[in-house]
Amino acid sequence: MSSALSPAQVFLAVEPVDIRLGVDGLSLRVQQSLGRTPTDGSAYAFRNRAGNRIKLLVWDGNGVWLCVRRLHTGRFVWPQSSDQLFTL
């Protein structure tokens, strides 16, 4: 069982998402668009089109954590790639 504080891997979804999506919508995105299982112990990071908000989806073995971060100034630096998924 993995811990919410130490996921096995961190994946960045390169394509922006509708940040209004919740646990179910982002889990579906992980499965359908990224071809991964949201309960594999990894963390999945998503950002909005403007780049000022991110959501982190993490399965801890008992449930799902959904963390949100919003910047009032500036933007998150995000990889530019033709791939849908970027691994940290």
OpenMM code with the backbone's topology and positions (N, CA, C; nanometers):
from openmm import Vec3, app, unit

residues = "MET SER SER ALA LEU SER PRO ALA GLN VAL PHE LEU ALA VAL GLU PRO VAL ASP ILE ARG LEU GLY VAL ASP GLY LEU SER LEU ARG VAL GLN GLN SER LEU GLY ARG THR PRO THR ASP GLY SER ALA TYR ALA PHE ARG ASN ARG ALA GLY ASN ARG ILE LYS LEU LEU VAL TRP ASP GLY ASN GLY VAL TRP LEU CYS VAL ARG ARG LEU HIS THR GLY ARG PHE VAL TRP PRO GLN SER SER ASP GLN LEU PHE THR LEU".split()
positions = [
    Vec3(0.0847, -0.1176, 0.0000),
    Vec3(0.0000, 0.0000, 0.0000),
    Vec3(0.0891, 0.1237, 0.0000),
    Vec3(0.0611, 0.2175, -0.0868),
    Vec3(0.1400, 0.3399, -0.0936),
    Vec3(0.0788, 0.4471, -0.0041),
    Vec3(0.1553, 0.5480, 0.0217),
    Vec3(0.1106, 0.6569, 0.1077),
    Vec3(0.0820, 0.7805, 0.0242),
    Vec3(-0.0109, 0.8620, 0.0701),
    Vec3(-0.0444, 0.9856, -0.0015),
    Vec3(0.0756, 1.0793, -0.0063),
    Vec3(0.1676, 1.0648, 0.0887),
    Vec3(0.2829, 1.1532, 0.0932),
    Vec3(0.3993, 1.1030, 0.0101),
    Vec3(0.3935, 0.9780, -0.0343),
    Vec3(0.5027, 0.9244, -0.1149),
    Vec3(0.4501, 0.8324, -0.2246),
    Vec3(0.3909, 0.8904, -0.3294),
    Vec3(0.3407, 0.8079, -0.4391),
    Vec3(0.4559, 0.7400, -0.5124),
    Vec3(0.4266, 0.6265, -0.5759),
    Vec3(0.5271, 0.5521, -0.6507),
    Vec3(0.5871, 0.6374, -0.7623),
    Vec3(0.5041, 0.7096, -0.8359),
    Vec3(0.5471, 0.7981, -0.9442),
    Vec3(0.4516, 0.9157, -0.9501),
    Vec3(0.4965, 1.0223, -1.0142),
    Vec3(0.4118, 1.1386, -1.0378),
    Vec3(0.4035, 1.1590, -1.1884),
    Vec3(0.2821, 1.1624, -1.2390),
    Vec3(0.2587, 1.1835, -1.3812),
    Vec3(0.1906, 1.3182, -1.4004),
    Vec3(0.2366, 1.3943, -1.4986),
    Vec3(0.1730, 1.5202, -1.5350),
    Vec3(0.0930, 1.4981, -1.6625),
    Vec3(-0.0342, 1.5292, -1.6587),
    Vec3(-0.1160, 1.5269, -1.7797),
    Vec3(-0.0826, 1.6538, -1.8567),
    Vec3(-0.0236, 1.6402, -1.9723),
    Vec3(0.0279, 1.7559, -2.0472),
    Vec3(-0.0854, 1.8437, -2.0978),
    Vec3(-0.1913, 1.7827, -2.1477),
    Vec3(-0.3036, 1.8596, -2.2023),
    Vec3(-0.3871, 1.9198, -2.0892),
    Vec3(-0.4226, 2.0480, -2.0983),
    Vec3(-0.5046, 2.1112, -1.9941),
    Vec3(-0.6416, 2.0438, -1.9819),
    Vec3(-0.6978, 2.0495, -1.8604),
    Vec3(-0.8297, 1.9913, -1.8351),
    Vec3(-0.9223, 2.0985, -1.7781),
    Vec3(-1.0513, 2.0679, -1.7812),
    Vec3(-1.1504, 2.1520, -1.7145),
    Vec3(-1.1297, 2.1324, -1.5649),
    Vec3(-1.0818, 2.2327, -1.4975),
    Vec3(-1.0424, 2.2206, -1.3574),
    Vec3(-1.1626, 2.1996, -1.2656),
    Vec3(-1.2833, 2.2121, -1.3181),
    Vec3(-1.4035, 2.1843, -1.2393),
    Vec3(-1.4242, 2.0351, -1.2190),
    Vec3(-1.3511, 1.9518, -1.2925),
    Vec3(-1.3634, 1.8072, -1.2761),
    Vec3(-1.3249, 1.7672, -1.1343),
    Vec3(-1.3972, 1.6709, -1.0804),
    Vec3(-1.3684, 1.6198, -0.9465),
    Vec3(-1.2985, 1.4859, -0.9542),
    Vec3(-1.3057, 1.4105, -0.8458),
    Vec3(-1.2385, 1.2808, -0.8360),
    Vec3(-1.2842, 1.1869, -0.9480),
    Vec3(-1.4137, 1.1759, -0.9682),
    Vec3(-1.4652, 1.0826, -1.0687),
    Vec3(-1.4239, 1.1229, -1.2105),
    Vec3(-1.4374, 1.2507, -1.2426),
    Vec3(-1.4013, 1.2983, -1.3760),
    Vec3(-1.2527, 1.2849, -1.4056),
    Vec3(-1.1689, 1.3164, -1.3071),
    Vec3(-1.0244, 1.3045, -1.3276),
    Vec3(-0.9813, 1.1581, -1.3311),
    Vec3(-1.0448, 1.0730, -1.2508),
    Vec3(-1.0148, 0.9292, -1.2550),
    Vec3(-1.0501, 0.8708, -1.3913),
    Vec3(-1.1617, 0.9140, -1.4455),
    Vec3(-1.2017, 0.8706, -1.5790),
    Vec3(-1.1015, 0.9174, -1.6833),
    Vec3(-1.0521, 1.0388, -1.6678),
    Vec3(-0.9510, 1.0934, -1.7591),
    Vec3(-0.8220, 1.0109, -1.7534),
    Vec3(-0.7817, 0.9732, -1.6324),
    Vec3(-0.6625, 0.8889, -1.6158),
    Vec3(-0.6805, 0.7576, -1.6911),
    Vec3(-0.7968, 0.6975, -1.6795),
    Vec3(-0.8233, 0.5691, -1.7435),
    Vec3(-0.8351, 0.5812, -1.8949),
    Vec3(-0.9177, 0.6723, -1.9416),
    Vec3(-0.9498, 0.6779, -2.0841),
    Vec3(-0.8447, 0.7502, -2.1675),
    Vec3(-0.8001, 0.8646, -2.1220),
    Vec3(-0.7072, 0.9438, -2.2028),
    Vec3(-0.5618, 0.9042, -2.1821),
    Vec3(-0.5273, 0.8684, -2.0586),
    Vec3(-0.3876, 0.8399, -2.0280),
    Vec3(-0.3573, 0.6900, -2.0278),
    Vec3(-0.4622, 0.6070, -2.0280),
    Vec3(-0.4423, 0.4634, -2.0328),
    Vec3(-0.3792, 0.4051, -1.9073),
    Vec3(-0.4033, 0.4660, -1.7931),
    Vec3(-0.3460, 0.4207, -1.6663),
    Vec3(-0.4592, 0.3881, -1.5697),
    Vec3(-0.4246, 0.3307, -1.4566),
    Vec3(-0.5208, 0.2990, -1.3515),
    Vec3(-0.5030, 0.3989, -1.2381),
    Vec3(-0.6057, 0.4741, -1.2014),
    Vec3(-0.5896, 0.5764, -1.0978),
    Vec3(-0.5591, 0.5199, -0.9596),
    Vec3(-0.5762, 0.3893, -0.9405),
    Vec3(-0.5504, 0.3274, -0.8102),
    Vec3(-0.4176, 0.2521, -0.8072),
    Vec3(-0.3230, 0.2905, -0.8917),
    Vec3(-0.1950, 0.2189, -0.9003),
    Vec3(-0.0882, 0.2716, -0.8039),
    Vec3(-0.1238, 0.3646, -0.7177),
    Vec3(-0.0272, 0.4188, -0.6223),
    Vec3(0.0495, 0.5389, -0.6736),
    Vec3(0.0208, 0.5814, -0.7957),
    Vec3(0.0861, 0.6989, -0.8536),
    Vec3(0.0033, 0.8238, -0.8258),
    Vec3(0.0659, 0.9379, -0.8441),
    Vec3(-0.0037, 1.0665, -0.8354),
    Vec3(-0.0194, 1.1203, -0.9765),
    Vec3(-0.1320, 1.1832, -1.0034),
    Vec3(-0.1610, 1.2402, -1.1350),
    Vec3(-0.1908, 1.3881, -1.1184),
    Vec3(-0.1149, 1.4707, -1.1881),
    Vec3(-0.1312, 1.6150, -1.1789),
    Vec3(-0.1951, 1.6676, -1.3069),
    Vec3(-0.2917, 1.7571, -1.2903),
    Vec3(-0.3642, 1.8189, -1.4010),
    Vec3(-0.3607, 1.9695, -1.3824),
    Vec3(-0.3602, 2.0427, -1.4925),
    Vec3(-0.3646, 2.1892, -1.4819),
    Vec3(-0.4719, 2.2440, -1.5747),
    Vec3(-0.5124, 2.3672, -1.5451),
    Vec3(-0.6112, 2.4315, -1.6317),
    Vec3(-0.5408, 2.5008, -1.7481),
    Vec3(-0.6183, 2.5491, -1.8407),
    Vec3(-0.5627, 2.6118, -1.9612),
    Vec3(-0.4815, 2.7374, -1.9285),
    Vec3(-0.5262, 2.8152, -1.8318),
    Vec3(-0.4558, 2.9382, -1.7950),
    Vec3(-0.3244, 2.9096, -1.7216),
    Vec3(-0.3108, 2.7896, -1.6647),
    Vec3(-0.1877, 2.7529, -1.5968),
    Vec3(-0.1759, 2.8047, -1.4548),
    Vec3(-0.2855, 2.8565, -1.3996),
    Vec3(-0.2782, 2.9096, -1.2636),
    Vec3(-0.3411, 2.8173, -1.1591),
    Vec3(-0.3905, 2.6998, -1.2019),
    Vec3(-0.4495, 2.6043, -1.1085),
    Vec3(-0.4057, 2.4634, -1.1449),
    Vec3(-0.3800, 2.3842, -1.0415),
    Vec3(-0.3517, 2.2425, -1.0628),
    Vec3(-0.4340, 2.1606, -0.9643),
    Vec3(-0.4584, 2.0366, -1.0038),
    Vec3(-0.5209, 1.9383, -0.9153),
    Vec3(-0.4331, 1.8141, -0.9180),
    Vec3(-0.4179, 1.7547, -0.8011),
    Vec3(-0.3377, 1.6343, -0.7859),
    Vec3(-0.4286, 1.5233, -0.7350),
    Vec3(-0.4320, 1.4132, -0.8057),
    Vec3(-0.5147, 1.2985, -0.7720),
    Vec3(-0.4229, 1.1861, -0.7242),
    Vec3(-0.4446, 1.1380, -0.6009),
    Vec3(-0.3581, 1.0340, -0.5434),
    Vec3(-0.4441, 0.9298, -0.4724),
    Vec3(-0.4209, 0.8040, -0.5027),
    Vec3(-0.4842, 0.6928, -0.4320),
    Vec3(-0.3898, 0.6504, -0.3209),
    Vec3(-0.4387, 0.6411, -0.1964),
    Vec3(-0.3507, 0.6054, -0.0849),
    Vec3(-0.3731, 0.4639, -0.0327),
    Vec3(-0.4515, 0.3846, -0.1032),
    Vec3(-0.4787, 0.2488, -0.0602),
    Vec3(-0.6144, 0.2352, 0.0069),
    Vec3(-0.6646, 0.3442, 0.0626),
    Vec3(-0.7950, 0.3441, 0.1279),
    Vec3(-0.8958, 0.4321, 0.0562),
    Vec3(-0.8476, 0.5304, -0.0138),
    Vec3(-0.9342, 0.6259, -0.0809),
    Vec3(-0.8525, 0.7187, -0.1682),
    Vec3(-0.9188, 0.8186, -0.2197),
    Vec3(-0.8552, 0.9114, -0.3131),
    Vec3(-0.8385, 1.0477, -0.2483),
    Vec3(-0.7208, 1.1051, -0.2651),
    Vec3(-0.6935, 1.2432, -0.2248),
    Vec3(-0.7035, 1.3302, -0.3493),
    Vec3(-0.7708, 1.4425, -0.3384),
    Vec3(-0.7756, 1.5404, -0.4459),
    Vec3(-0.7270, 1.6720, -0.3877),
    Vec3(-0.6103, 1.7124, -0.4291),
    Vec3(-0.5485, 1.8350, -0.3780),
    Vec3(-0.5571, 1.9424, -0.4854),
    Vec3(-0.5821, 2.0641, -0.4436),
    Vec3(-0.5969, 2.1773, -0.5366),
    Vec3(-0.5002, 2.2867, -0.4963),
    Vec3(-0.4380, 2.3490, -0.5959),
    Vec3(-0.3500, 2.4634, -0.5718),
    Vec3(-0.3857, 2.5717, -0.6726),
    Vec3(-0.4073, 2.6936, -0.6230),
    Vec3(-0.4415, 2.8066, -0.7103),
    Vec3(-0.3410, 2.9184, -0.6857),
    Vec3(-0.2835, 2.9689, -0.7930),
    Vec3(-0.1919, 3.0822, -0.7840),
    Vec3(-0.2677, 3.2116, -0.8095),
    Vec3(-0.2411, 3.3121, -0.7296),
    Vec3(-0.3030, 3.4428, -0.7525),
    Vec3(-0.2230, 3.5246, -0.8531),
    Vec3(-0.0946, 3.4989, -0.8596),
    Vec3(-0.0102, 3.5615, -0.9613),
    Vec3(0.0827, 3.4551, -1.0183),
    Vec3(0.1177, 3.4687, -1.1430),
    Vec3(0.2086, 3.3745, -1.2068),
    Vec3(0.1374, 3.2532, -1.2618),
    Vec3(0.2191, 3.1610, -1.3129),
    Vec3(0.1683, 3.0379, -1.3739),
    Vec3(0.2582, 2.9219, -1.3352),
    Vec3(0.2019, 2.8029, -1.3365),
    Vec3(0.2816, 2.6826, -1.3175),
    Vec3(0.3573, 2.6534, -1.4460),
    Vec3(0.4827, 2.6165, -1.4337),
    Vec3(0.5618, 2.5767, -1.5502),
    Vec3(0.5255, 2.4318, -1.5806),
    Vec3(0.4837, 2.4068, -1.7032),
    Vec3(0.4339, 2.2753, -1.7422),
    Vec3(0.5065, 2.2293, -1.8667),
    Vec3(0.5355, 2.1021, -1.8804),
    Vec3(0.6070, 2.0542, -1.9999),
    Vec3(0.5227, 2.0701, -2.1263),
    Vec3(0.5890, 2.0981, -2.2343),
    Vec3(0.5260, 2.1030, -2.3656),
    Vec3(0.5720, 1.9792, -2.4402),
    Vec3(0.4787, 1.8965, -2.4803),
    Vec3(0.5152, 1.7705, -2.5424),
    Vec3(0.4023, 1.7227, -2.6311),
    Vec3(0.4377, 1.6379, -2.7260),
    Vec3(0.3333, 1.5754, -2.8074),
    Vec3(0.2741, 1.4556, -2.7339),
    Vec3(0.3388, 1.4119, -2.6255),
    Vec3(0.2858, 1.3023, -2.5436),
    Vec3(0.1754, 1.3542, -2.4542),
    Vec3(0.0838, 1.2663, -2.4161),
    Vec3(-0.0256, 1.3040, -2.3283),
    Vec3(0.0156, 1.3023, -2.1820),
    Vec3(0.1247, 1.2304, -2.1528),
    Vec3(0.1649, 1.2089, -2.0141),
    Vec3(0.3138, 1.2334, -2.0002),
    Vec3(0.3521, 1.2999, -1.8940),
    Vec3(0.4912, 1.3309, -1.8637),
    Vec3(0.5206, 1.2741, -1.7261),
    Vec3(0.6277, 1.1978, -1.7127),
    Vec3(0.6614, 1.1323, -1.5860),
    Vec3(0.7707, 1.2093, -1.5141),
    Vec3(0.7526, 1.2292, -1.3840),
    Vec3(0.8566, 1.2906, -1.3008),
    Vec3(0.9317, 1.1814, -1.2286),
] * unit.nanometer
topology = app.Topology()
chain = topology.addChain("A")
for resn in residues:
    res = topology.addResidue(resn, chain)
    for name in ("N", "CA", "C"):
        topology.addAtom(name, app.Element.getBySymbol(name[0]), res)
